[in-house]
Amino acid sequence: MRALVSVSNKTGLVEFVKNLKALGWDIIATGGTMKLLQESGIQVINISEVTGFSEICDGRVKTLHPKVHGGLLARRDNPDHLKALKDNGIEFIDMVCVNLYPFGETIAKPDVTIEDAIEQIDIGGPSMLRSAAKNYADVTVVCNPADYPKIIDEIRANGNTTLETRLKLSAKAYTHTAEYDMCIATFMREKAHLNEKLFLEFDLAQGLRYGENPHQSAKFYRQKEHVPYSLAFAKQLHGKEMSYNNIQDANAALNIVKEFDAPFCVGLKHMNPCGAAIGTDIVDAWTKTYEADKVSIFGGIVATNQEVTKEAAELMKPIFLEIIMAPKFSPEALEILQTKKNLRLLEVEMRKTDDKPMQYVSVNGGLLVQNTDVEMAELSSAMCVTKTAPTEAQLTDMEFGLRIVKHVKSNAIVVVKNGQTLGVGAGQMNRIGSAELALNAAHANGVKSGLVMASDAFFPFDDCVTLAHTMGVDAIVQPGGSVRDEDSIKKADEYGITMLFSGKRHFKH
């Protein structure tokens, strides 16, 4: 039996090859792999001895030869194939152990040139993997060091790998080459300014019990590159397995937390915030968040950008919550919260970045792709369109309100005061309906004056301004841009309301 070994990732290779040798296999090797094995005291056959041809073009051509691919592709049950091998002095190769040049790692370097990248495009490696994988009936193909132990165990037990294992390894090899080619294609197409193709690569993170509803099946996939504020890379410390709806809601909560640097907390239900607040610390932020809507938080999700302390945990524990997410939990907080058997506690990295990640939304027969809505207008008195100018406190609340309303389903209105949400109007078919919901909630909270209103899009009519005045709103921030903007401005001036046009819409469908 002969194995051809040529790897970039040499993890576990020496032990693997030593085991193969002990089991009576001959080893053919190339370049750096051959050097490593020889230095480890392992006798190997140089690929040039097999092909009868020296490596050329700085190693670009060494395995692209009939004595390699004939030995891999020939069917052992086909007399014509066997005769062709015999006539040409070609011997079988029974295993290929290959992984590919580090193209992905190379292009991840900030100063990489296209010339550097091209030198890491493997040609012979994918060819050998594909040949071996095609002939899995007789050839074992291995591209992942994690598979080495199982392969050795099977050869020890059976004299060779099983057909079932070879089929699985074949599928893995084609996946490996597909991912590799996709990476190359994406890079080269970007350099060539071609954009009519989109390649995506995600790995299964977990199977889910069901989807949005019990009759729907679902899975959760994760991208390769680690990113902050991500459920895919969060560490679950306690509680039940996450569900489809949990993941959706938790992701929405993390996107809101990402908006703030000051101590902040948000409660969320069904993809919309039900309470959110800035505080002096985690206890203050949580208390204000809870008091913003004590009813809706029941069975909700909580996310904060602060360590959950013992004091905060004691306040959260009596409330029925599905999930609590934070960058850290103190040991005392964990001890308190872990007494609730089903409560999910997730530790999430919350490192700030300047990245503008892409957002993918499936539609029937297609995929919508856009940059996530990370941009915010920097509010100032210069944006005021009314006679009454905003106070510093109102400006602060306007910015807070905008950072919340951009994460509320359109049509969206948020009413705030002193860094705390008091009412959220989400997803109504008209803006006045959302305004009524938000303002009624603020009044139900016992706050009927000094309110600040934020809208995700412009007011098509002046009815929202009139309603705002009758229900205690002193300041409004909205993007502007309606053909009826002047109507809203005049109405705000009539009532002495200050109003800012941010110039930036934040629809969320």
LUMDREN-447317 format. One record per residue (C-alpha): x, y, z negated. Coordinates in nm, 3 decimals. Example, Ala and Ser with C-alpha at 12.3 -4.5 7.8 and 13.67 -1.06 7.14 Angstrom:
BEGIN
ATOM      xx      yy      zz
ATOM   1.230  -0.450  -0.780
ATOM   1.367  -0.106  -0.714
% end
This chain:
BEGIN
ATOM      xx      yy      zz
ATOM   0.000   0.000   0.000
ATOM   0.129   0.346   0.085
ATOM   0.036   0.687  -0.052
ATOM   0.124   1.019   0.111
ATOM   0.176   1.290  -0.152
ATOM   0.201   1.661  -0.072
ATOM   0.063   1.901  -0.333
ATOM   0.075   2.266  -0.427
ATOM  -0.072   2.208  -0.774
ATOM   0.170   1.964  -0.934
ATOM  -0.019   1.920  -1.261
ATOM   0.001   1.557  -1.375
ATOM   0.165   1.451  -1.049
ATOM   0.479   1.285  -1.185
ATOM   0.285   1.058  -1.422
ATOM   0.033   0.976  -1.148
ATOM   0.304   0.875  -0.900
ATOM   0.496   0.677  -1.162
ATOM   0.179   0.478  -1.227
ATOM   0.130   0.418  -0.856
ATOM   0.488   0.298  -0.821
ATOM   0.441   0.065  -1.116
ATOM   0.138  -0.078  -0.940
ATOM   0.347  -0.154  -0.631
ATOM   0.268   0.144  -0.410
ATOM   0.520   0.308  -0.177
ATOM   0.525   0.688  -0.190
ATOM   0.570   0.916   0.110
ATOM   0.634   1.280   0.020
ATOM   0.708   1.618   0.173
ATOM   0.915   1.925   0.085
ATOM   0.881   2.054  -0.270
ATOM   0.673   1.755  -0.377
ATOM   0.949   1.516  -0.268
ATOM   1.210   1.723  -0.451
ATOM   1.010   1.718  -0.777
ATOM   0.955   1.343  -0.761
ATOM   1.319   1.270  -0.682
ATOM   1.434   1.492  -0.969
ATOM   1.200   1.291  -1.192
ATOM   1.379   0.971  -1.090
ATOM   1.110   0.844  -0.855
ATOM   1.213   0.685  -0.527
ATOM   1.014   0.827  -0.236
ATOM   1.011   0.809   0.143
ATOM   1.074   1.136   0.327
ATOM   0.792   1.220   0.568
ATOM   1.052   1.259   0.844
ATOM   1.142   0.889   0.805
ATOM   0.779   0.804   0.882
ATOM   0.728   1.039   1.177
ATOM   1.084   1.014   1.315
ATOM   1.065   1.389   1.354
ATOM   1.222   1.660   1.138
ATOM   1.015   1.940   0.984
ATOM   1.019   2.243   1.212
ATOM   0.907   2.607   1.213
ATOM   1.000   2.662   0.845
ATOM   0.788   2.364   0.741
ATOM   0.479   2.475   0.932
ATOM   0.492   2.146   1.125
ATOM   0.571   1.828   0.936
ATOM   0.262   1.606   0.897
ATOM   0.079   1.685   1.224
ATOM   0.187   1.359   1.385
ATOM   0.020   1.038   1.517
ATOM   0.216   0.825   1.268
ATOM   0.042   1.018   0.990
ATOM  -0.307   1.060   1.131
ATOM  -0.307   0.726   1.309
ATOM  -0.222   0.559   0.979
ATOM  -0.507   0.744   0.812
ATOM  -0.781   0.731   1.075
ATOM  -0.747   0.379   1.213
ATOM  -1.041   0.158   1.115
ATOM  -0.922  -0.163   0.957
ATOM  -1.220  -0.353   1.103
ATOM  -1.166  -0.241   1.463
ATOM  -0.932  -0.466   1.669
ATOM  -0.863  -0.192   1.924
ATOM  -0.751   0.044   1.646
ATOM  -0.527  -0.222   1.498
ATOM  -0.371  -0.297   1.836
ATOM  -0.307   0.074   1.898
ATOM  -0.124   0.101   1.566
ATOM   0.082  -0.211   1.637
ATOM   0.173  -0.095   1.990
ATOM   0.291   0.240   1.857
ATOM   0.470   0.118   1.548
ATOM   0.228   0.293   1.310
ATOM   0.164   0.165   0.957
ATOM  -0.144   0.223   0.744
ATOM  -0.151   0.506   0.491
ATOM  -0.391   0.398   0.217
ATOM  -0.403   0.712   0.005
ATOM  -0.360   1.084   0.057
ATOM  -0.287   1.298  -0.246
ATOM  -0.302   1.658  -0.125
ATOM  -0.407   1.996  -0.255
ATOM  -0.363   2.312  -0.058
ATOM  -0.145   2.621  -0.048
ATOM  -0.260   2.884  -0.301
ATOM  -0.435   3.114  -0.054
ATOM  -0.695   3.239  -0.304
ATOM  -0.433   3.322  -0.565
ATOM  -0.226   3.501  -0.302
ATOM  -0.501   3.731  -0.176
ATOM  -0.603   3.813  -0.535
ATOM  -0.277   4.006  -0.572
ATOM  -0.341   4.381  -0.538
ATOM  -0.046   4.443  -0.305
ATOM  -0.097   4.142  -0.076
ATOM  -0.033   4.195   0.294
ATOM  -0.201   4.006   0.575
ATOM   0.142   3.858   0.660
ATOM   0.177   3.721   0.304
ATOM  -0.173   3.576   0.321
ATOM  -0.121   3.406   0.657
ATOM   0.184   3.218   0.526
ATOM  -0.043   3.060   0.264
ATOM  -0.286   2.920   0.521
ATOM  -0.237   2.545   0.501
ATOM  -0.274   2.354   0.828
ATOM  -0.137   2.005   0.768
ATOM  -0.297   1.968   0.425
ATOM  -0.661   2.018   0.533
ATOM  -0.597   1.797   0.838
ATOM  -0.476   1.508   0.622
ATOM  -0.760   1.553   0.374
ATOM  -1.019   1.549   0.649
ATOM  -0.865   1.245   0.820
ATOM  -0.848   1.050   0.495
ATOM  -1.196   1.159   0.390
ATOM  -1.343   1.052   0.726
ATOM  -1.195   0.705   0.679
ATOM  -1.299   0.673   0.312
ATOM  -1.404   0.312   0.383
ATOM  -1.035   0.222   0.365
ATOM  -0.849   0.532   0.245
ATOM  -0.847   0.700  -0.096
ATOM  -0.830   1.079  -0.076
ATOM  -0.753   1.281  -0.387
ATOM  -0.726   1.659  -0.411
ATOM  -0.795   1.721  -0.779
ATOM  -0.553   1.617  -1.056
ATOM  -0.852   1.553  -1.281
ATOM  -0.925   1.242  -1.074
ATOM  -0.580   1.085  -1.125
ATOM  -0.666   0.881  -1.440
ATOM  -0.982   0.723  -1.290
ATOM  -0.795   0.628  -0.974
ATOM  -0.514   0.459  -1.169
ATOM  -0.766   0.277  -1.391
ATOM  -0.953   0.139  -1.090
ATOM  -0.637   0.026  -0.912
ATOM  -0.521  -0.150  -1.229
ATOM  -0.857  -0.321  -1.266
ATOM  -0.938  -0.405  -0.903
ATOM  -0.618  -0.370  -0.702
ATOM  -0.769  -0.066  -0.528
ATOM  -1.027   0.205  -0.578
ATOM  -1.393   0.110  -0.529
ATOM  -1.590   0.211  -0.222
ATOM  -1.822   0.417  -0.443
ATOM  -1.527   0.614  -0.582
ATOM  -1.377   0.665  -0.237
ATOM  -1.707   0.809  -0.112
ATOM  -1.719   1.055  -0.403
ATOM  -1.355   1.152  -0.346
ATOM  -1.430   1.200   0.025
ATOM  -1.711   1.443  -0.059
ATOM  -1.481   1.629  -0.298
ATOM  -1.213   1.655  -0.028
ATOM  -1.455   1.805   0.224
ATOM  -1.576   2.046  -0.043
ATOM  -1.216   2.144  -0.114
ATOM  -1.140   2.215   0.251
ATOM  -1.473   2.395   0.300
ATOM  -1.405   2.626   0.006
ATOM  -1.054   2.685   0.131
ATOM  -1.167   2.770   0.485
ATOM  -1.444   2.993   0.349
ATOM  -1.189   3.188   0.147
ATOM  -0.967   3.230   0.452
ATOM  -1.259   3.323   0.677
ATOM  -1.385   3.585   0.432
ATOM  -1.041   3.745   0.404
ATOM  -0.968   3.743   0.776
ATOM  -1.315   3.870   0.868
ATOM  -1.274   4.157   0.627
ATOM  -0.942   4.245   0.788
ATOM  -1.103   4.221   1.132
ATOM  -1.405   4.432   1.022
ATOM  -1.654   4.158   1.102
ATOM  -1.964   4.151   0.883
ATOM  -2.224   3.932   1.052
ATOM  -2.150   3.634   0.825
ATOM  -2.179   3.600   0.448
ATOM  -2.007   3.316   0.260
ATOM  -2.101   3.246  -0.102
ATOM  -1.944   2.999  -0.342
ATOM  -2.098   2.904  -0.676
ATOM  -2.040   2.605  -0.904
ATOM  -2.308   2.433  -1.110
ATOM  -2.301   2.568  -1.464
ATOM  -2.592   2.363  -1.595
ATOM  -2.908   2.188  -1.495
ATOM  -3.219   2.348  -1.646
ATOM  -3.518   2.164  -1.789
ATOM  -3.743   2.356  -1.551
ATOM  -3.770   2.691  -1.373
ATOM  -3.998   2.987  -1.429
ATOM  -4.280   2.738  -1.495
ATOM  -4.274   2.373  -1.605
ATOM  -4.364   2.243  -1.258
ATOM  -4.060   2.413  -1.099
ATOM  -3.715   2.252  -1.097
ATOM  -3.411   2.478  -1.147
ATOM  -3.033   2.492  -1.182
ATOM  -2.791   2.761  -1.294
ATOM  -2.482   2.826  -1.082
ATOM  -2.175   3.030  -1.169
ATOM  -1.930   3.218  -0.949
ATOM  -1.558   3.140  -0.973
ATOM  -1.433   3.484  -1.076
ATOM  -1.483   3.562  -1.445
ATOM  -1.679   3.882  -1.503
ATOM  -1.789   4.063  -1.823
ATOM  -2.152   4.103  -1.933
ATOM  -2.225   3.763  -1.783
ATOM  -2.440   3.476  -1.909
ATOM  -2.243   3.248  -1.679
ATOM  -1.931   3.301  -1.891
ATOM  -2.092   3.356  -2.231
ATOM  -2.015   3.130  -2.527
ATOM  -2.323   2.986  -2.694
ATOM  -2.259   2.954  -3.065
ATOM  -2.594   2.817  -3.178
ATOM  -2.946   2.724  -3.076
ATOM  -3.139   2.549  -2.802
ATOM  -3.024   2.522  -2.443
ATOM  -3.092   2.832  -2.236
ATOM  -3.391   2.818  -2.003
ATOM  -3.446   2.977  -1.660
ATOM  -3.650   3.261  -1.810
ATOM  -3.400   3.303  -2.095
ATOM  -3.119   3.353  -1.846
ATOM  -3.318   3.603  -1.639
ATOM  -3.418   3.807  -1.944
ATOM  -3.078   3.789  -2.109
ATOM  -2.913   3.909  -1.789
ATOM  -3.149   4.208  -1.777
ATOM  -3.066   4.291  -2.139
ATOM  -2.691   4.275  -2.074
ATOM  -2.728   4.513  -1.780
ATOM  -2.886   4.767  -2.014
ATOM  -2.618   4.721  -2.281
ATOM  -2.355   4.784  -2.011
ATOM  -2.482   5.144  -1.984
ATOM  -2.366   5.247  -2.333
ATOM  -2.041   5.300  -2.521
ATOM  -2.191   5.425  -2.849
ATOM  -2.341   5.169  -3.089
ATOM  -2.647   5.044  -2.903
ATOM  -2.913   4.778  -2.928
ATOM  -3.196   4.671  -2.699
ATOM  -3.492   4.439  -2.738
ATOM  -3.628   4.290  -2.417
ATOM  -3.934   4.095  -2.302
ATOM  -4.010   3.974  -1.950
ATOM  -3.726   4.166  -1.784
ATOM  -3.825   4.503  -1.938
ATOM  -3.692   4.674  -2.251
ATOM  -3.951   4.697  -2.528
ATOM  -3.724   4.894  -2.759
ATOM  -3.377   5.044  -2.736
ATOM  -3.173   5.283  -2.945
ATOM  -2.836   5.440  -3.006
ATOM  -2.730   5.439  -3.369
ATOM  -2.446   5.524  -3.601
ATOM  -2.373   5.151  -3.633
ATOM  -2.531   4.815  -3.558
ATOM  -2.771   4.832  -3.853
ATOM  -2.897   5.175  -3.750
ATOM  -2.924   5.079  -3.382
ATOM  -3.112   4.756  -3.460
ATOM  -3.348   4.925  -3.706
ATOM  -3.445   5.194  -3.454
ATOM  -3.481   4.932  -3.178
ATOM  -3.712   4.719  -3.388
ATOM  -3.920   5.015  -3.504
ATOM  -3.963   5.130  -3.143
ATOM  -4.199   4.836  -3.078
ATOM  -4.251   4.591  -3.362
ATOM  -4.517   4.400  -3.170
ATOM  -4.347   4.335  -2.836
ATOM  -4.015   4.228  -2.989
ATOM  -4.186   3.908  -3.114
ATOM  -4.026   3.620  -2.923
ATOM  -3.792   3.863  -2.749
ATOM  -3.424   3.893  -2.672
ATOM  -3.181   4.124  -2.850
ATOM  -2.850   4.246  -2.714
ATOM  -2.600   4.481  -2.873
ATOM  -2.254   4.610  -2.790
ATOM  -2.150   4.586  -3.156
ATOM  -2.040   4.301  -3.381
ATOM  -2.341   4.158  -3.561
ATOM  -2.266   4.202  -3.930
ATOM  -2.410   4.035  -4.237
ATOM  -2.634   4.336  -4.301
ATOM  -2.768   4.334  -3.942
ATOM  -2.823   3.957  -3.949
ATOM  -3.028   3.986  -4.268
ATOM  -3.256   4.237  -4.094
ATOM  -3.287   4.030  -3.776
ATOM  -3.347   3.695  -3.943
ATOM  -3.713   3.749  -4.046
ATOM  -3.811   3.836  -3.688
ATOM  -3.892   3.560  -3.438
ATOM  -3.631   3.608  -3.167
ATOM  -3.529   3.381  -2.881
ATOM  -3.174   3.509  -2.829
ATOM  -2.923   3.746  -2.990
ATOM  -2.624   3.850  -2.779
ATOM  -2.320   4.042  -2.900
ATOM  -1.946   4.065  -2.836
ATOM  -1.894   3.908  -3.179
ATOM  -2.073   3.774  -3.485
ATOM  -1.916   3.798  -3.828
ATOM  -1.881   3.463  -4.012
ATOM  -2.142   3.581  -4.265
ATOM  -2.384   3.680  -3.986
ATOM  -2.344   3.340  -3.822
ATOM  -2.412   3.163  -4.150
ATOM  -2.734   3.360  -4.193
ATOM  -2.864   3.331  -3.837
ATOM  -2.770   2.965  -3.790
ATOM  -3.031   2.872  -4.049
ATOM  -3.283   2.935  -3.769
ATOM  -3.255   2.608  -3.576
ATOM  -3.368   2.724  -3.234
ATOM  -3.231   3.079  -3.227
ATOM  -2.976   3.110  -2.949
ATOM  -2.664   3.306  -3.046
ATOM  -2.440   3.407  -2.757
ATOM  -2.099   3.568  -2.769
ATOM  -2.057   3.776  -2.452
ATOM  -1.749   3.957  -2.328
ATOM  -1.835   4.326  -2.292
ATOM  -1.523   4.468  -2.132
ATOM  -1.585   4.780  -1.924
ATOM  -1.479   4.773  -1.558
ATOM  -1.513   5.000  -1.256
ATOM  -1.641   4.714  -1.040
ATOM  -1.958   4.749  -0.836
ATOM  -2.071   4.387  -0.810
ATOM  -2.304   4.271  -0.537
ATOM  -2.663   4.172  -0.608
ATOM  -2.827   3.889  -0.414
ATOM  -3.203   3.842  -0.389
ATOM  -3.356   3.557  -0.193
ATOM  -3.656   3.617   0.031
ATOM  -3.832   3.368   0.257
ATOM  -3.577   3.273   0.519
ATOM  -3.322   3.530   0.414
ATOM  -3.111   3.704   0.155
ATOM  -3.102   4.071   0.055
ATOM  -2.762   4.200  -0.056
ATOM  -2.682   4.530  -0.221
ATOM  -2.442   4.690  -0.467
ATOM  -2.584   4.688  -0.818
ATOM  -2.722   5.021  -0.937
ATOM  -2.431   5.132  -1.153
ATOM  -2.411   5.500  -1.056
ATOM  -2.558   5.764  -1.283
ATOM  -2.598   6.137  -1.230
ATOM  -2.410   6.342  -1.488
ATOM  -2.684   6.564  -1.626
ATOM  -2.629   6.934  -1.689
ATOM  -2.833   7.248  -1.737
ATOM  -2.748   7.338  -1.377
ATOM  -2.996   7.068  -1.268
ATOM  -3.282   7.247  -1.441
ATOM  -3.556   7.350  -1.194
ATOM  -3.784   7.523  -1.446
ATOM  -3.773   7.856  -1.630
ATOM  -3.721   7.682  -1.965
ATOM  -3.367   7.550  -2.002
ATOM  -3.295   7.226  -2.192
ATOM  -3.133   7.219  -2.533
ATOM  -2.824   7.005  -2.593
ATOM  -3.038   6.757  -2.785
ATOM  -3.282   6.733  -2.495
ATOM  -2.998   6.681  -2.247
ATOM  -2.867   6.396  -2.461
ATOM  -3.210   6.234  -2.475
ATOM  -3.262   6.285  -2.102
ATOM  -2.942   6.095  -2.029
ATOM  -3.042   5.822  -2.273
ATOM  -3.386   5.797  -2.112
ATOM  -3.240   5.777  -1.761
ATOM  -3.004   5.496  -1.860
ATOM  -3.302   5.300  -1.991
ATOM  -3.560   5.378  -1.721
ATOM  -3.330   5.258  -1.441
ATOM  -3.369   4.907  -1.588
ATOM  -3.750   4.918  -1.611
ATOM  -3.964   4.775  -1.331
ATOM  -4.097   5.046  -1.098
ATOM  -4.309   5.247  -1.131
ATOM  -4.124   5.326  -1.451
ATOM  -4.164   5.588  -1.721
ATOM  -3.975   5.592  -2.052
ATOM  -4.046   5.825  -2.344
ATOM  -3.765   5.884  -2.595
ATOM  -3.662   6.100  -2.887
ATOM  -3.338   6.117  -3.084
ATOM  -3.176   5.830  -2.895
ATOM  -3.468   5.592  -2.945
ATOM  -3.729   5.465  -2.703
ATOM  -4.083   5.531  -2.823
ATOM  -4.277   5.413  -2.520
ATOM  -4.206   5.216  -2.202
ATOM  -4.441   5.214  -1.903
ATOM  -4.338   4.946  -1.654
ATOM  -4.443   4.808  -1.318
ATOM  -4.767   4.997  -1.262
ATOM  -4.904   5.057  -0.915
ATOM  -4.911   5.433  -0.975
ATOM  -4.684   5.658  -1.179
ATOM  -4.959   5.815  -1.390
ATOM  -5.049   5.466  -1.513
ATOM  -4.693   5.405  -1.632
ATOM  -4.686   5.749  -1.796
ATOM  -5.008   5.677  -1.984
ATOM  -4.870   5.347  -2.115
ATOM  -4.545   5.504  -2.233
ATOM  -4.705   5.809  -2.395
ATOM  -4.978   5.608  -2.566
ATOM  -4.708   5.382  -2.712
ATOM  -4.517   5.687  -2.840
ATOM  -4.830   5.815  -3.013
ATOM  -4.896   5.471  -3.157
ATOM  -4.548   5.497  -3.304
ATOM  -4.660   5.814  -3.480
ATOM  -4.453   6.056  -3.271
ATOM  -4.665   6.315  -3.089
ATOM  -4.432   6.608  -3.029
ATOM  -4.080   6.687  -2.914
ATOM  -4.084   6.397  -2.669
ATOM  -3.856   6.354  -2.367
ATOM  -3.985   6.174  -2.058
ATOM  -3.766   5.999  -1.797
ATOM  -3.894   5.875  -1.460
ATOM  -3.717   5.639  -1.221
ATOM  -3.854   5.824  -0.914
ATOM  -4.014   6.154  -0.824
ATOM  -4.364   6.267  -0.922
ATOM  -4.588   6.255  -0.614
ATOM  -4.839   6.482  -0.791
ATOM  -4.838   6.718  -1.089
ATOM  -5.068   6.488  -1.293
ATOM  -4.773   6.336  -1.483
ATOM  -4.662   6.682  -1.596
ATOM  -5.012   6.770  -1.712
ATOM  -5.041   6.443  -1.904
ATOM  -4.696   6.498  -2.053
ATOM  -4.796   6.840  -2.184
ATOM  -5.116   6.713  -2.345
ATOM  -4.923   6.439  -2.524
ATOM  -4.630   6.630  -2.669
ATOM  -4.356   6.612  -2.404
ATOM  -4.116   6.909  -2.407
ATOM  -3.861   6.784  -2.151
ATOM  -3.873   6.576  -1.834
ATOM  -3.599   6.428  -1.617
ATOM  -3.678   6.286  -1.275
ATOM  -3.487   6.260  -0.945
ATOM  -3.700   6.504  -0.745
ATOM  -3.743   6.470  -0.371
ATOM  -4.120   6.476  -0.330
ATOM  -4.287   6.707  -0.078
ATOM  -4.496   6.816  -0.379
ATOM  -4.202   6.890  -0.609
ATOM  -4.304   7.256  -0.628
ATOM  -4.643   7.158  -0.773
ATOM  -4.474   6.975  -1.062
ATOM  -4.229   7.261  -1.119
ATOM  -4.508   7.519  -1.136
ATOM  -4.707   7.304  -1.376
ATOM  -4.402   7.254  -1.600
ATOM  -4.343   7.631  -1.605
ATOM  -4.708   7.685  -1.691
ATOM  -4.668   7.463  -1.997
ATOM  -4.318   7.574  -2.095
ATOM  -4.171   7.229  -2.025
ATOM  -3.806   7.201  -1.922
ATOM  -3.752   6.973  -1.623
ATOM  -3.434   6.848  -1.457
ATOM  -3.394   6.697  -1.112
ATOM  -3.114   6.439  -1.128
ATOM  -3.107   6.388  -0.751
ATOM  -3.071   6.012  -0.791
ATOM  -3.357   5.762  -0.771
ATOM  -3.348   5.432  -0.967
ATOM  -3.616   5.204  -0.823
ATOM  -3.612   4.852  -0.968
ATOM  -3.841   4.606  -0.791
% end
